[in-house]
């Protein structure tokens, strides 16, 4: 199911970085994210709700780019 908040996401397992691009065009790199969190995001019915509960505020991040 497409998300109304998250446009795209990917996970770099060797560095444990979760990249999330929001519909606004801004991409963030969330650091030290366990693979099970990334897998559960992928499986979540609502990506935005999962992000708000289990990622936002739980991991350090870096803003990478805008549109």
MARVO-514804 format. One record per atom (N, C-alpha, C): x, z, y; residue in three letters. Coordinates in pm, whole numbers, padded with zeros to 5 digits, always signed. Example, Ala and Ser with C-alpha at 12.3 -4.5 7.8 and 13.67 -1.06 7.14 Angstrom:
BEGIN
+01319+00780-00569ala;+01230+00780-00450ala;+01320+00780-00330ala;+01285+00708-00225ser;+01367+00714-00106ser;+01290+00787+00003ser;
//
This chain:
BEGIN
+00084+00000-00117unk;+00000+00000+00000unk;+00089+00000+00124unk;+00064-00091+00221unk;+00143-00093+00343unk;+00120+00033+00426unk;+00222+00071+00501unk;+00211+00189+00585unk;+00181+00147+00728unk;+00102+00228+00797unk;+00074+00201+00938unk;+00183+00257+01028unk;+00278+00330+00969unk;+00385+00395+01046unk;+00523+00339+01009unk;+00546+00319+00881unk;+00677+00275+00832unk;+00672+00126+00799unk;+00761+00051+00862unk;+00767-00093+00839unk;+00850-00126+00715unk;+00964-00056+00701unk;+01055-00084+00591unk;+01141+00039+00565unk;+01185+00054+00441unk;+01279+00162+00409unk;+01368+00118+00295unk;+01488+00176+00289unk;+01580+00150+00179unk;+01666+00274+00160unk;+01725+00284+00043unk;+01804+00402+00008unk;+01940+00359-00044unk;+02044+00416+00012unk;+02182+00391-00033unk;+02225+00512-00115unk;+02216+00499-00247unk;+02236+00614-00335unk;+02379+00668-00332unk;+02479+00582-00314unk;+02618+00631-00315unk;+02647+00722-00196unk;+02577+00697-00084unk;+02597+00780+00035unk;+02482+00877+00061unk;+02376+00866-00023unk;+02256+00949-00008unk;+02194+00936+00131unk;+02184+00811+00178unk;+02125+00782+00308unk;+01996+00705+00288unk;+01890+00754+00352unk;+01761+00687+00351unk;+01742+00621+00487unk;+01730+00490+00487unk;+01708+00414+00610unk;+01560+00387+00624unk;+01504+00422+00739unk;+01362+00397+00764unk;+01348+00324+00896unk;+01278+00211+00890unk;+01243+00136+01011unk;+01094+00157+01034unk;+01062+00207+01151unk;+00922+00233+01186unk;+00861+00108+01248unk;+00730+00103+01256unk;+00663-00014+01312unk;+00701-00037+01458unk;+00753+00064+01523unk;+00802+00049+01661unk;+00929-00034+01667unk;+00994-00056+01550unk;+01117-00132+01545unk;+01241-00045+01545unk;+01226+00085+01558unk;+01339+00176+01559unk;+01376+00213+01415unk;+01507+00207+01385unk;+01556+00242+01252unk;+01637+00371+01261unk;+01614+00458+01165unk;+01687+00584+01155unk;+01753+00592+01018unk;+01870+00656+01014unk;+01939+00683+00889unk;+01932+00833+00864unk;+01860+00873+00760unk;+01846+01014+00723unk;+01955+01047+00621unk;+02032+01151+00649unk;+02151+01184+00572unk;+02126+01291+00467unk;+02203+01283+00358unk;+02199+01381+00248unk;+02062+01393+00183unk;+01996+01279+00170unk;+01862+01276+00108unk;+01878+01260-00044unk;+01827+01355-00122unk;+01835+01342-00268unk;+01757+01220-00317unk;+01802+01162-00425unk;+01737+01043-00478unk;+01591+01068-00515unk;+01558+01188-00559unk;+01418+01215-00595unk;+01326+01208-00474unk;+01374+01244-00357unk;+01294+01232-00234unk;+01270+01084-00203unk;+01374+01002-00215unk;+01359+00857-00192unk;+01264+00795-00294unk;+01276+00835-00418unk;+01187+00783-00522unk;+01042+00825-00498unk;+01022+00947-00454unk;+00885+00994-00427unk;+00826+00925-00305unk;+00910+00893-00206unk;+00861+00814-00091unk;+00812+00679-00142unk;+00891+00617-00228unk;+00854+00487-00283unk;+00721+00494-00359unk;+00698+00604-00430unk;+00577+00619-00511unk;+00457+00672-00433unk;+00480+00723-00313unk;+00373+00787-00237unk;+00263+00689-00198unk;+00141+00734-00212unk;+00027+00651-00171unk;+00029+00631-00019unk;+00061+00738+00054unk;+00074+00730+00200unk;+00219+00759+00237unk;+00292+00654+00273unk;+00433+00669+00309unk;+00448+00756+00434unk;+00362+00735+00532unk;+00369+00812+00656unk;+00343+00960+00634unk;+00245+00991+00553unk;+00213+01132+00523unk;+00329+01196+00446unk;+00384+01125+00349unk;+00498+01179+00273unk;+00617+01203+00366unk;+00644+01106+00452unk;+00753+01120+00549unk;+00734+01245+00635unk;+00615+01263+00688unk;+00589+01378+00776unk;+00604+01512+00704unk;+00570+01518+00577unk;+00576+01645+00505unk;+00711+01676+00442unk;+00783+01573+00396unk;+00901+01598+00315unk;+01034+01546+00372unk;+01028+01466+00479unk;+01151+01410+00535unk;+01170+01453+00680unk;+01072+01428+00763unk;+01080+01463+00904unk;+01106+01613+00921unk;+01213+01644+00993unk;+01247+01783+01018unk;+01326+01851+00907unk;+01349+01779+00796unk;+01420+01837+00683unk;+01562+01782+00668unk;+01590+01668+00729unk;+01720+01604+00714unk;+01775+01563+00850unk;+01907+01571+00865unk;+01972+01522+00986unk;+01961+01369+00984unk;+01957+01311+01104unk;+01941+01166+01111unk;+02019+01110+01230unk;+02038+00979+01225unk;+02101+00905+01333unk;+02010+00788+01366unk;+01986+00767+01495unk;+01909+00651+01539unk;+02003+00531+01538unk;+01961+00424+01471unk;+02050+00308+01456unk;+02023+00195+01553unk;+01897+00155+01566unk;+01869+00041+01655unk;+01720+00034+01689unk;+01694-00044+01794unk;+01558-00078+01834unk;+01533-00224+01801unk;+01412-00269+01823unk;+01377-00410+01805unk;+01471-00499+01882unk;
//
